[in-house]
Amino acid sequence: RWTTGISGFSTSSYQFTGVPMVGGTNGTVRFRKFFSVEEPEKVKLLTLRAEYQHGFVVWLNGIEVARVNVSQAAGLVPAFSQPLTNQYYRPVEEIDLSAKASLIKAGTNLLAIQYHAGPPASPSVWLVPELFANFTRAPVLLNMSSNQVLLHWKTSLTTTGLVEVVREDNLHVRIPTTAPGTNHYVLLTNLVGGASYEYCVINGIGETEISSPFYSFRTLSPSNTSLRFTVFGDTGYGYLPQFLVAKQVKNLRGDFVIHLGDLIYPYLVDELLDLRIFSIYGTFNNSIPFMHAPGNHDSYNSGRNVYRNIFKPMTRATDGIGLFRSFDHGSAHFVQLDADTDAGARYESGSEQYQWLENDLATTQKPWKFIFFHHVMRSSSAHQYDDYNRDGISDVKALEQSIGSLASKYGVQLVMTSHDHNYERFSPMDGVISIVSGGGGASLYSMQTRALGSSQFWSRYHCLDIQIEENKLVGRAVDMNGLVFDEFTIHRSPPVPREYSAVWATPEFPEQGANDSDGNIFGQRFTLTGEAVPTALGRFSGLGDAYFNNDARFLYVGFARTMLQNEQSIFVFLQNPDRTGVASLAGLGNGLVDPLDQGVDGLDFLENLGFTNFAPTIGCILGNEFADGQGRNFTRPVPFFQPGQGAFFLDANFSNVPGIKLQQFNRSPQLNTEREDENADFIQLAIPLASLGLHPGGLLRVGAVVGLAPVVSSLDQIIQELDTGYLGSGFGNVRLAPLSIRLATDPNMSDALALTITPVGEDGIEIFWLADPARIYTLQFTDSLAKPFLDHPNATGLVPTESRSITFVESPGTVTRYYRLLIR
């Protein structure tokens, strides 16, 4: 029985497909591959490429076509224990089988390999084979812009080359290479931005033309507001995870791919370009362009020369060293930088790259701005300690001071790096979010020391999927099996001040306690649904997306994918427009730092916050994954200030809102424990509607801000500084304006007008109904259905409030009373 696996194969590397070996010290493994060919007469050139150790014999459709380092006469099948003529490792060998091309037949063909691995003391298998027809490197797209793209391909023999392009007007145009050769390049220019093209490449051997299939591509767009791209780095071993990540990148079908560097380990060499790069990504690099940023391993041992020769980078540097440039796609501006000081790059203030970057960012008109390069600017893993230019200043600090400061100054939303072989997402630092995406296939790194602002850390193979729609960016980390294990949202502009709609739903609140030793429940998920209400990103935090659900009893408020740093808290304020609360928090609480007494110090020292067109009655303190439930005396592991957690009435003593439910956790689903971090990325809060005097269909006003680490000067002098991000219709001069949320009604209930009667106090009742602003309502009553209904003297000619509802309270005593409405 034959087992299956992805090339390459090994008994000594866990990163390759493992294979069994038989035959003792002269171990042997047999491989076979079926493949289909429709038009065998078109196969003119045939090449077997292999990275291998020891030796092997190759058969094509039962005929031996190659024998490498195996003794015994050709044509005889060697025994399993057949000794080898030499023992060595060969990085790559290309074997010309063109003379055997006639063995290819229409339909199914079979390539068979018998591998011999002896006789070292510990025999092992190392084999990465590839069979190519006509082209040893299929066409790939490089350095695309809105009006041009560089096409590159390779042949085993020196040939002439040209590209046949089908233009948007269906005209076929042939563009030749500059000279015959094996490495072929054609620059297609004068293309239309955002247009689709078809092309094939053609090589000439004498009078014979060899052509590829037709492929298609779309140029980058000059104006689209909808775009998608994929990011990853640190790939270059050709290990199995690299193939699996490549499969996910292909499936995502982004407009283009950014490779963040370290294309080949230990350094970039020409003979490994295909097995480490082009053969792995070539099945989609023929239609999706790649943007390659060089890594440090791509610079070692003259690797930069190989990089320049193969990828033809369109650098803006004039010193012959730096590799930096920029390009646009749709509403976004992308900047590729070079941070490898060990290779001569410079990025400090005053350097050519720094001056170019400042001018580039200052002059772009695109609203979305992204920077990418290899070396980490923020990291919790091994490379946080790097000092490549040996000046006594860590590279992360130097990059933050130069590139980070310019990114903040000119409104860059996202900086993407790799270098450390893991995934890490940081909260905003002076308005800039940083991502490490170094899990493209090389051996993974673990966390060393958690860096300031680290929000998520995963030692996991992955790629990064970025999608933009208008003013919203959604980033997803996708692992090598296609699972999205992290997600984040960036809203480029504040929420639109309109009325949003809640969804009728009852989210899940697990009753069991935390069981992962980090304040979370294994497997718990964020379960609020419906429309995501956008929030404005802050300088040092992010509220992510807000969600609002309700059922007959509870209002549910949720925040998904928040980005908080240590000692930060989320403050949420709620109001029923029919009830007047406070204009500010001044004078509330006791003004004392007493977390274990009155507590709720987070609200107590928020007297600087005021409200515009907003008078909330309830304030909430959220953000810690260990706080599930009401916790006015909850303490966080910070030196002094303890804000508390939960929901509280905005009265003199910040009384507890009874009956709330609160779940705060780090991941959704909660699969792994995130150590050294207590900040919640997902928050679910349930508040009884009665505490707000609300009913289904009613109107809610809501706003939220983020409190930064407090500045403490004395026991009664604490300044709770607020970040610039918020949920609301506006936030300026420390005044918050709300958004309006229309609560849902039960979809299983009739649309007919209904009265809701709720007991109030000992003998009172509250009568509530949804009302049309264009109508006038009179409440009628009777003590017996046998008697006529009378107009209620205190409920005649009622008109709805701003919330499009009417609430009437009375005390009918002990008598039975029936009610109905008269509508005019």
C-alpha positions in Angstrom: 0.0 0.0 0.0 1.4 3.4 -1.1 1.2 6.3 1.3 1.0 9.9 0.1 2.7 13.1 1.1 3.9 16.5 -0.1 7.5 16.9 -1.4 10.1 16.9 0.1 10.8 13.7 1.9 13.0 12.9 4.8 13.7 10.5 7.8 15.7 13.1 9.6 13.7 16.3 9.5 10.3 16.5 11.2 9.5 19.5 8.9 9.4 17.3 5.8 7.1 14.5 4.9 8.3 11.5 6.9 9.0 8.3 5.0 9.8 4.7 6.1 13.1 3.1 5.0 13.9 -0.6 4.4 17.1 -2.4 3.6 19.2 -1.9 6.8 22.3 0.3 6.5 21.8 0.7 2.7 18.2 2.0 3.2 15.9 2.3 0.2 12.6 4.1 -0.4 10.4 3.9 -3.5 8.4 6.9 -4.7 5.9 7.2 -7.6 3.8 10.1 -9.0 1.0 9.8 -11.6 0.5 12.9 -13.8 -1.6 13.7 -16.8 -0.6 15.2 -20.1 -3.1 16.2 -22.7 -0.8 17.1 -25.6 2.5 15.2 -25.3 3.7 16.5 -28.7 4.1 19.9 -27.1 6.7 18.6 -24.6 10.0 19.6 -26.2 12.2 20.1 -23.1 12.1 17.8 -20.1 14.0 18.5 -16.9 14.3 16.6 -13.6 15.4 18.9 -10.7 16.3 17.3 -7.3 17.7 18.3 -4.0 19.0 15.1 -2.5 21.4 13.2 -0.3 23.0 9.9 -1.5 21.5 8.6 -4.8 18.5 7.4 -6.8 17.3 5.8 -10.1 14.4 7.3 -12.1 11.9 5.6 -14.5 9.4 7.3 -16.8 6.5 5.1 -17.8 8.6 2.1 -17.0 11.8 3.1 -18.8 14.9 4.1 -16.9 15.8 7.8 -17.7 18.3 8.7 -15.0 20.7 7.1 -12.5 22.5 9.2 -9.9 25.3 7.9 -7.7 24.0 4.3 -7.8 26.5 1.6 -8.9 25.4 -1.3 -11.2 24.8 -1.1 -14.9 22.0 1.1 -16.3 18.8 -0.7 -17.1 19.0 -3.1 -14.1 16.8 -2.5 -11.2 19.1 -2.1 -8.2 18.5 -4.2 -5.1 17.2 -2.6 -2.0 20.7 -3.0 -0.5 22.6 -1.8 -3.5 25.6 0.3 -2.4 26.3 3.9 -3.6 29.4 5.1 -5.4 29.6 8.1 -3.2 28.0 9.6 -0.1 27.2 13.3 -0.2 24.5 16.0 -0.1 23.7 17.8 -3.3 21.7 21.0 -2.8 20.2 21.0 -6.3 20.9 19.1 -9.6 19.0 19.6 -12.8 19.1 16.6 -15.1 18.2 17.1 -18.8 15.7 14.5 -19.9 14.8 16.1 -23.2 16.0 13.2 -25.1 13.4 11.1 -23.3 10.5 13.5 -23.9 9.0 11.1 -26.4 8.2 8.7 -23.5 5.5 11.1 -22.4 2.1 9.9 -23.6 -1.4 11.3 -23.8 -3.3 10.7 -20.6 -1.8 9.3 -17.4 1.9 9.0 -17.0 4.0 7.5 -14.2 7.3 8.9 -12.7 9.0 6.4 -10.4 12.1 6.9 -8.2 14.0 4.4 -6.1 16.0 6.2 -3.5 19.2 4.7 -1.9 20.4 6.0 1.4 23.4 4.0 2.4 25.7 3.0 3.9 26.4 5.7 6.6 26.2 4.7 10.2 22.8 6.3 10.4 21.2 6.2 7.0 18.7 8.9 6.2 16.5 10.1 3.4 16.5 13.6 1.9 14.8 14.0 -1.5 13.0 16.9 -3.1 12.2 16.0 -6.7 10.5 18.1 -9.5 9.8 17.2 -13.1 9.3 20.1 -15.6 8.2 20.3 -19.2 9.6 23.1 -21.4 10.1 25.6 -18.6 12.3 25.1 -15.5 10.7 28.1 -13.9 7.1 28.9 -14.9 6.1 32.5 -15.4 5.8 34.7 -12.3 4.6 38.3 -11.8 6.9 40.7 -10.0 6.9 44.4 -9.1 3.3 45.1 -10.3 1.9 48.6 -10.3 -1.3 50.1 -11.8 0.4 50.4 -15.2 3.1 47.8 -15.5 4.4 44.4 -14.3 7.6 42.5 -14.7 7.2 38.9 -16.1 10.0 36.4 -15.4 10.5 32.8 -16.4 13.4 30.3 -17.0 14.3 27.6 -19.5 17.0 24.9 -19.3 18.4 25.9 -22.7 19.3 29.2 -24.2 16.3 30.3 -26.1 14.7 33.4 -27.5 11.7 34.6 -25.5 8.6 36.7 -25.8 5.3 37.4 -24.1 2.0 37.4 -25.9 -0.5 39.6 -24.2 -4.2 39.9 -24.8 -5.1 43.5 -24.2 -8.4 44.8 -22.9 -9.5 45.5 -26.5 -8.8 41.7 -27.3 -5.8 42.7 -29.4 -2.9 40.2 -29.2 0.5 41.8 -28.8 3.9 40.1 -28.8 6.7 41.6 -26.7 10.2 40.0 -27.0 12.9 39.7 -24.4 15.9 41.8 -24.9 18.2 38.9 -25.8 18.3 35.1 -25.9 19.1 33.4 -22.6 17.8 31.1 -19.9 16.6 33.7 -17.4 13.9 35.7 -19.3 12.3 39.0 -18.3 9.7 41.2 -20.1 8.4 44.4 -18.6 4.9 45.1 -19.6 4.2 48.8 -19.6 1.4 51.2 -20.5 -1.2 48.9 -18.9 -4.6 50.2 -17.6 -5.0 50.3 -13.9 -7.4 47.7 -12.4 -7.8 46.0 -15.8 -7.6 42.2 -16.5 -5.1 40.8 -19.0 -4.3 37.3 -20.3 -0.8 36.3 -21.4 1.4 33.4 -22.3 5.2 33.1 -22.7 6.8 31.7 -25.8 10.3 30.4 -26.3 12.0 29.7 -29.6 14.4 26.8 -30.3 15.4 27.2 -33.9 12.1 27.1 -35.8 10.2 25.5 -32.9 8.1 27.6 -30.6 7.4 26.4 -27.0 4.5 28.2 -25.3 3.0 28.1 -21.8 -0.7 28.0 -21.1 -2.5 31.3 -21.0 -2.6 32.9 -17.6 -4.5 36.0 -16.4 -3.8 38.9 -14.0 -5.3 42.1 -12.9 -3.2 45.3 -12.5 -3.3 47.2 -9.3 -6.1 49.7 -9.1 -5.6 53.4 -8.9 -8.9 54.1 -7.1 -10.7 51.0 -5.8 -11.9 51.3 -2.2 -12.2 47.5 -1.9 -8.9 45.6 -1.8 -7.3 42.5 -0.4 -3.7 41.3 0.1 -1.8 38.6 1.9 1.3 38.8 4.0 3.9 36.4 5.4 7.6 35.9 5.8 10.4 33.6 7.0 9.8 30.6 4.7 13.0 29.5 3.1 13.6 25.9 4.1 11.1 24.3 1.8 9.6 22.5 4.8 6.1 21.0 4.7 4.6 23.9 6.7 5.7 26.2 3.9 3.7 24.3 1.4 0.7 24.2 3.6 0.9 28.0 4.2 1.3 28.5 0.5 -1.9 26.6 -0.1 -3.8 28.9 2.2 -2.3 32.0 0.5 -3.4 30.6 -2.9 -7.0 29.9 -1.5 -7.3 33.5 -0.2 -6.8 34.9 -3.7 -5.6 38.4 -2.6 -4.9 41.1 -5.1 -1.2 40.6 -4.4 1.2 39.0 -1.9 3.8 40.6 0.3 6.7 38.4 1.3 8.5 39.9 4.3 11.8 38.2 3.6 14.1 35.4 4.5 13.3 33.7 1.2 16.1 31.0 1.6 18.1 29.7 4.5 20.9 30.0 5.4 21.3 32.5 2.5 19.9 33.4 -0.9 21.6 31.3 -3.6 20.5 31.0 -7.2 20.4 27.2 -7.3 17.7 27.0 -4.5 15.4 29.7 -5.8 13.0 27.3 -7.3 12.8 24.6 -4.6 12.4 27.3 -1.9 10.4 30.0 -3.7 9.2 29.7 -7.3 8.1 26.1 -7.3 6.2 26.5 -4.1 4.3 29.7 -5.0 4.5 29.4 -8.8 1.1 27.8 -9.2 -0.5 31.1 -8.3 2.4 33.6 -8.7 1.6 33.4 -12.4 -1.7 35.3 -11.8 -1.1 37.0 -8.4 1.9 39.3 -8.1 4.5 39.0 -5.3 6.2 41.9 -3.6 9.4 40.6 -2.1 11.2 42.4 0.8 14.7 41.2 1.5 15.4 39.6 4.9 18.7 39.3 6.7 19.3 35.8 5.4 18.8 37.1 1.9 21.8 39.4 2.3 24.3 37.0 3.7 27.1 35.6 1.4 26.4 38.1 -1.4 22.7 37.2 -1.3 21.8 40.8 -2.1 23.4 40.4 -5.5 21.2 37.4 -6.2 18.1 39.3 -4.9 18.8 42.3 -7.3 19.6 40.0 -10.3 16.4 37.9 -9.9 13.7 40.2 -8.5 14.9 43.4 -10.2 13.7 45.6 -7.3 12.5 49.1 -8.2 14.4 50.7 -5.3 14.4 54.5 -4.8 17.8 54.3 -3.1 20.7 56.1 -4.9 23.5 54.6 -2.8 23.5 51.2 -4.5 22.7 49.5 -1.1 19.2 50.4 0.2 16.2 48.5 -1.1 13.1 50.7 -0.5 10.2 51.9 -2.6 6.5 52.6 -2.5 3.4 51.8 -4.6 -0.4 52.4 -4.6 -3.3 50.0 -4.8 -6.8 51.4 -4.7 -7.2 53.6 -1.6 -4.0 52.4 0.0 -0.3 53.4 -0.1 2.3 50.8 0.5 5.9 51.4 1.5 8.6 48.7 1.4 11.6 49.6 3.6 15.1 48.2 4.2 16.1 47.8 7.8 19.1 45.5 7.5 21.9 47.6 8.9 24.2 44.6 8.8 23.9 44.8 5.0 24.6 48.5 4.9 21.0 49.9 5.1 20.4 53.1 7.1 17.1 54.4 8.4 18.1 56.8 11.2 17.1 60.5 11.0 19.0 62.3 8.3 19.7 59.1 6.2 18.6 58.9 2.6 16.0 56.3 3.4 14.6 58.4 6.3 14.4 61.6 4.2 12.8 59.7 1.3 10.3 58.0 3.6 9.2 61.3 5.2 8.7 62.9 1.8 6.9 59.9 0.5 4.4 59.7 3.4 3.9 63.5 3.4 3.0 63.6 -0.3 0.7 60.6 -0.7 -3.0 61.3 -0.8 -4.1 57.8 -0.1 -6.2 57.5 3.2 -4.8 54.0 4.0 -1.0 53.8 4.6 1.0 50.6 5.3 4.7 50.0 5.8 6.4 46.6 5.5 10.0 45.4 6.0 11.7 42.3 7.5 13.3 43.3 10.8 11.0 43.6 13.8 10.0 47.0 15.1 8.2 45.5 18.1 8.6 41.9 19.3 8.3 39.6 22.3 10.5 37.0 20.8 14.2 36.4 20.2 15.0 39.3 17.8 13.8 42.0 20.3 17.4 41.9 21.6 19.1 42.5 18.2 21.7 45.2 17.6 22.8 44.5 14.0 24.9 47.6 13.7 26.4 47.1 17.1 25.9 50.7 18.3 24.6 49.8 21.7 21.0 50.6 20.8 18.6 47.7 20.2 17.2 47.6 16.7 13.6 47.6 17.9 14.3 50.9 19.8 16.1 52.4 16.8 13.4 51.5 14.4 10.7 52.8 16.7 12.5 56.1 17.1 12.9 56.6 13.3 10.4 54.7 11.2 7.9 54.4 14.0 7.9 58.2 14.6 7.4 58.9 10.9 4.6 56.3 10.8 2.8 58.1 13.7 3.4 61.5 12.3 1.9 60.8 8.9 -1.0 58.5 9.9 0.3 55.1 9.0 -2.2 52.5 10.3 -0.2 49.3 10.1 3.5 48.3 10.1 4.1 44.7 9.1 7.4 42.8 9.8 8.6 39.2 10.2 12.1 38.2 11.3 10.8 36.4 14.5 9.2 33.1 13.4 5.8 33.6 15.0 2.6 35.7 14.9 2.3 38.8 17.2 -0.2 41.6 17.1 0.4 44.8 19.1 -2.0 47.4 20.4 -1.7 50.9 18.9 1.5 52.7 19.9 1.0 56.4 19.1 -1.7 55.4 16.6 0.3 52.7 14.8 -0.5 49.0 15.0 2.4 46.6 14.5 2.2 43.0 13.3 4.9 40.3 13.2 4.0 37.7 10.6 7.0 35.4 10.5 5.3 32.0 10.5 5.6 31.3 6.7 7.3 27.9 7.0 10.7 28.1 8.9 11.1 26.6 12.4 9.0 28.6 14.9 10.2 30.8 17.8 8.7 31.1 21.2 8.0 34.1 23.4 11.0 35.4 25.3 9.9 38.5 27.2 6.5 40.1 26.5 7.0 43.5 25.0 5.0 46.5 25.9 1.7 46.6 24.0 1.7 42.9 22.9 -1.9 41.9 22.5 -1.7 38.5 20.9 1.2 36.1 20.5 1.1 32.7 18.7 3.9 30.4 17.9 2.1 29.2 14.8 2.6 28.8 11.0 0.3 31.2 9.3 -0.3 34.0 6.8 -2.0 37.3 7.3 -5.1 38.1 5.3 -6.0 41.8 5.0 -9.2 43.1 3.6 -10.4 46.7 3.2 -13.9 47.9 2.4 -14.1 51.7 2.3 -13.1 52.9 5.8 -12.9 49.5 7.5 -9.9 47.1 7.6 -10.2 43.5 8.9 -7.1 41.5 9.4 -7.1 37.7 9.9 -4.3 35.4 10.9 -4.9 32.1 9.0 -2.9 29.1 10.1 -1.5 26.4 7.7 -4.8 24.4 8.0 -7.0 27.3 7.1 -8.1 28.1 10.7 -8.5 31.8 11.5 -6.9 32.1 15.0 -6.7 35.9 15.4 -8.7 38.8 13.9 -8.5 42.5 14.3 -10.4 45.6 13.0 -9.3 49.1 12.2 -11.8 51.8 11.5 -10.1 54.6 9.6 -12.8 57.2 10.5 -15.2 57.7 13.4 -18.6 56.0 13.5 -21.3 57.5 11.4 -23.8 59.2 13.8 -27.0 57.3 12.9 -29.4 55.1 14.6 -28.1 51.5 14.7 -30.2 48.4 15.3 -29.8 45.8 18.0 -30.5 42.1 17.1 -33.0 40.0 19.0 -30.8 37.3 20.5 -29.7 35.7 23.8 -25.9 35.3 23.8 -24.2 32.5 25.7 -22.9 33.2 29.2 -21.2 30.0 30.6 -22.1 29.3 34.2 -18.9 27.5 34.9 -15.9 29.3 36.3 -12.5 29.9 34.7 -10.6 26.7 34.1 -7.4 27.7 32.2 -5.5 29.3 35.1 -5.7 32.6 33.2 -9.2 33.8 33.9 -10.8 32.1 30.9 -12.9 29.1 30.1 -11.6 26.7 27.5 -13.7 26.8 24.3 -15.7 29.9 25.2 -16.7 32.1 22.3 -17.9 35.6 21.6 -21.6 35.0 20.8 -23.2 38.4 20.2 -24.4 38.7 16.6 -25.7 41.3 14.2 -24.3 44.5 12.8 -20.8 45.5 14.0 -21.0 49.1 15.2 -17.7 50.8 14.4 -15.5 52.5 16.9 -12.8 55.1 16.5 -9.2 53.8 17.0 -7.2 55.5 19.7 -3.6 56.5 19.9 -2.8 53.6 22.4 -5.9 51.4 22.3 -8.7 50.1 20.2 -12.3 49.2 21.1 -12.6 46.9 18.0 -16.2 46.4 17.0 -19.2 46.9 19.3 -22.3 44.6 19.2 -25.8 45.1 20.7 -28.3 42.4 21.2 -31.4 42.1 23.4 -34.2 39.8 24.4 -37.2 40.4 26.6 -35.2 40.8 29.8 -31.6 41.9 29.0 -29.6 44.3 27.0 -26.4 42.7 25.8 -23.3 44.8 25.0 -20.3 43.2 23.4 -16.8 44.3 22.3 -14.9 42.1 19.9 -11.2 42.3 19.1 -10.3 45.1 21.5 -6.7 46.2 21.8 -5.8 47.2 25.3 -2.5 47.6 27.2 -1.7 47.1 30.8 -3.6 49.4 33.3 -6.1 50.5 30.6 -9.9 50.2 31.2 -13.0 50.5 29.0 -15.7 52.9 30.3 -19.2 52.3 28.8 -22.1 54.7 29.5 -25.8 53.9 28.9 -29.0 56.0 28.9 -32.6 55.6 28.3 -33.5 59.0 26.7 -36.7 59.0 28.8 -34.6 59.1 31.9 -32.2 61.9 32.7 -28.9 61.0 34.3 -25.7 63.0 34.8 -24.0 65.7 32.7 -20.6 64.6 34.0 -19.0 62.4 36.7 -18.0 65.4 38.8 -19.0 65.0 42.4 -19.9 61.3 42.2 -18.3 58.8 44.5 -16.2 59.7 47.5 -13.1 60.9 45.8 -10.9 58.5 47.7 -8.6 55.8 46.6 -10.3 52.9 48.4 -10.5 49.8 46.1 -11.4 47.6 49.0 -14.0 49.9 50.6 -16.4 51.8 48.3 -14.3 50.8 45.3 -15.3 51.6 41.7 -12.3 53.9 41.7 -12.2 53.9 37.9 -15.4 56.0 37.8 -14.5 57.9 41.0 -11.5 59.5 39.4 -13.1 60.2 36.0 -14.5 63.6 37.0 -12.8 65.2 33.9 -15.3 63.4 31.6 -18.4 65.2 30.5 -21.2 64.4 28.1 -22.8 66.2 25.1 -26.5 65.4 24.3 -26.1 62.6 26.7 -27.1 62.1 30.3 -26.2 58.4 31.2 -27.6 56.7 34.2 -25.3 53.7 34.2 -21.5 53.5 33.9 -19.5 50.3 33.3 -15.8 49.5 33.9 -14.5 46.7 31.6 -11.4 45.2 30.2 -9.9 42.5 32.5 -10.2 38.9 31.6 -10.1 37.8 35.3 -13.2 39.9 36.1 -16.3 37.9 35.2 -19.3 39.4 37.0 -19.8 42.4 39.3 -16.6 43.4 41.0 -16.6 46.9 42.5 -13.6 45.9 44.6 -11.9 43.9 41.8 -8.1 44.6 41.7 -5.7 44.3 38.9 -1.9 43.5 39.4 -0.8 47.2 39.1 1.2 49.0 41.8 -1.5 51.4 43.1 -4.6 52.2 41.2 -7.5 49.7 41.1 -10.4 50.7 38.9 -12.9 47.9 39.7 -15.0 46.1 37.1 -18.8 45.8 36.4 -21.8 48.0 35.9 -22.9 50.8 38.3 -25.6 53.4 38.6 -24.2 56.9 38.3 -25.4 58.0 41.7 -23.5 59.3 44.7 -22.2 55.9 45.7 -22.0 54.2 42.4 -24.5 51.6 43.5 -24.3 48.1 41.9 -26.6 47.4 38.9 -28.3 44.2 40.1 -28.5 41.1 38.0 -25.7 41.8 35.5 -23.7 39.1 33.7 -20.2 39.6 32.5 -17.7 37.5 30.6 -14.3 38.8 29.5 -11.7 36.6 27.7 -8.7 36.8 25.5 -9.5 34.7 22.5 -12.5 33.4 20.6 -12.6 30.5 20.7 -10.5 30.4 23.8 -8.1 27.7 22.8 -4.7 28.6 24.4 -3.7 30.4 27.5 -2.1 33.8 26.9 0.3 34.3 29.8 1.5 37.7 31.2 -1.6 39.5 29.8 -4.8 40.2 31.6 -6.5 42.4 29.0 -9.7 41.1 27.5 -10.0 41.0 23.7 -13.6 39.9 23.9 -16.2 41.3 26.3 -19.9 40.3 26.8 -22.0 42.2 29.2 -25.7 41.6 30.1 -27.7 44.3 31.9 -31.4 43.9 32.9 -33.5 46.2 30.7 -35.4 47.1 33.9 -32.3 48.8 35.3 -32.5 51.3 32.4 -36.3 51.5 32.2 -36.1 50.0 28.7 -38.3 47.6 26.8 -37.8 45.8 23.5 -38.2 48.3 20.7 -37.0 51.1 22.9 -34.1 53.5 22.2 -30.7 53.3 23.9 -28.0 55.9 24.0 -24.5 54.6 24.4 -20.9 55.8 24.4 -17.5 54.4 25.5 -14.0 55.6 26.0 -10.7 54.0 27.1 -8.9 55.1 30.2 -5.1 55.0 30.0 -2.8 54.2 32.9 -3.7 56.8 35.6 -1.2 59.4 36.7 -1.1 59.3 40.5 0.4 62.2 42.5 -1.2 61.5 45.9 -4.0 59.5 47.4 -6.6 62.1 46.3 -4.9 63.5 43.2 -5.3 61.0 40.4 -5.7 62.0 36.7 -7.4 59.3 34.6 -6.2 60.3 31.2 -8.5 59.2 28.3 -7.3 57.9 25.0 -8.6 59.5 21.7 -10.6 56.4 20.6 -14.3 56.1 21.4 -17.7 54.6 20.7 -20.1 57.4 20.1 -21.0 60.2 17.7 -18.2 62.4 18.8 -15.5 62.8 21.4 -13.6 66.1 21.9 -12.5 68.3 24.8 -13.1 65.3 27.1 -16.8 65.3 26.2 -18.5 62.2 24.8 -21.5 62.3 22.5 -23.6 59.1 22.2 -24.8 56.8 19.5 -28.4 55.7 19.3 -29.3 52.0 19.3 -32.8 50.8 18.5 -33.6 47.7 20.5 -35.1 44.8 18.7 -38.6 43.4 19.2 -39.4 39.7 19.5 -39.6 38.4 15.9 -42.0 35.8 17.0 -44.5 38.4 18.2 -47.2 39.9 16.0 -46.7 43.4 14.6 -49.9 44.4 16.3 -49.7 47.1 19.0 -49.1 45.5 22.4 -49.1 46.8 25.9 -46.4 45.6 28.3 -47.3 45.7 32.0 -44.5 45.4 34.6 -44.9 45.5 38.4 -43.2 48.5 40.1 -42.7 48.6 43.8 -45.4 47.1 46.2 -48.6 48.0 44.3 -47.5 50.0 41.2 -47.4 49.0 37.6 -45.6 50.3 34.5 -47.5 50.3 31.2 -45.3 50.5 28.1 -46.0 50.5 24.4 -44.2 51.4 21.2 -45.7 54.5 19.6 -45.9 56.3 16.2 -44.7 59.9 16.5 -47.5 60.9 14.1 -50.3 59.6 16.4 -51.9 60.6 19.7 -52.7 58.0 22.3 -55.2 57.8 25.1 -55.0 55.0 27.7 -58.5 53.6 28.6 -59.4 51.2 31.5 -62.2 49.3 33.0 -62.7 47.3 36.2 -64.9 44.7 34.3 -65.1 43.6 30.7 -68.9 43.9 31.2 -68.5 47.7 31.7 -67.5 50.3 29.1 -63.8 51.5 28.9 -63.1 55.0 30.2 -60.4 57.4 29.3 -57.8 57.5 32.0 -57.7 61.0 33.4 -53.9 61.0 33.7 -53.2 59.3 30.4 -55.1 61.3 27.8 -53.6 62.8 24.6 -50.2 61.2 25.1 -47.5 61.6 22.4 -44.4 59.4 22.1 -40.9 60.5 23.3 -37.8 60.5 21.3 -37.5 56.8 21.9 -40.8 56.3 20.0 -42.4 54.7 23.0 -44.7 55.7 25.9 -44.4 54.7 29.5 -47.2 55.3 32.0 -46.9 54.4 35.7 -49.8 54.2 38.2 -50.9 52.4 41.4 -54.3 50.8 40.8 -54.4 49.3 44.3 -55.8 45.8 44.8 -58.6 46.0 42.2 -58.5 44.2 38.9 -58.1 46.5 36.0 -58.2 46.1 32.2 -56.4 48.5 29.7 -56.6 49.3 26.1 -55.4 52.1 23.8 -57.4 54.7 21.8 -55.3 56.0 18.9 -56.0 59.1 16.9 
